[in-house]
Amino acid sequence: MKNLILLIGALSLFLGAAPQAARAQTYNDAQGFYGQFAMPIGWNNMGGPSAVGSADGSMIGFSFTAGYRFNGWIGADIEVMWLGAGDVVQGGAVNGDASLLSVGGAAKFYPFVLTSRHVPGWIQPYLAFGVGSGISEQSFRASNQFGSSLSETVFLFRFGAGMEVMISKHWGTFMDANYYASNSNSISGIGMIRLGAMCHF
């Protein structure tokens, strides 16, 4: 239910952007530094079972991104992301929590520059490809003992597609869908939707 409320709120932001299109950013003035804040909602794939169990279900968290747009076509950014509230299941019962903290870099490609005469420039779709690393952790719910959690270092590959909607030359919203492939034993991959706000400096 919470995930549905967040999604409805994000779509409302997108619809509210339309009346501001006359003052919005275009591909020509997109160059420069930008920052983003998002609330990612992820669905992880179960990997091999650990001593705690297998990670399962949805996860939610937050991410901070700092990037640079080189021109209308290409940008790059660095993202710090935390996902939590995942369930760890063993023997049909939930007995632990799963989380992921990661840092990664990505290249972004905006393929619709050439069609910007026909598509409003304040709507800017993109593709993203990146790599990153982080720590995947599973913690027993029944134990508060220090060191009772299981953690491992993971390597991530990101593939994504999304859209920036610029309400003004400096402020906008964005939404994208990503898949993070992982070498983790407990979380083999995460499908994710990110909803957030952005600022061009």
Number of C-alpha atoms within 10 A of each C-alpha: 6 7 13 9 9 14 16 10 12 19 14 11 17 17 10 11 18 15 10 12 18 11 12 22 23 20 19 10 15 24 18 13 16 20 18 20 21 20 19 24 22 24 17 23 19 20 18 13 15 15 10 22 26 24 29 20 15 19 24 20 18 17 20 17 18 17 20 20 20 13 14 19 17 16 22 19 20 19 18 17 20 20 21 19 15 22 23 27 21 16 8 8 10 18 19 23 22 29 22 22 18 19 19 19 20 21 17 22 19 20 15 18 17 12 10 15 9 8 12 16 23 26 23 23 20 19 19 21 18 18 17 19 16 18 16 23 20 26 21 19 14 9 12 10 8 6 9 14 18 14 17 13 15 21 18 21 18 20 16 19 18 19 17 20 26 29 24 18 17 15 17 23 22 24 21 19 19 20 20 21 20 20 14 19 18 27 24 18 22 20 20 20 20 22 24 20 19 22 17 21 13
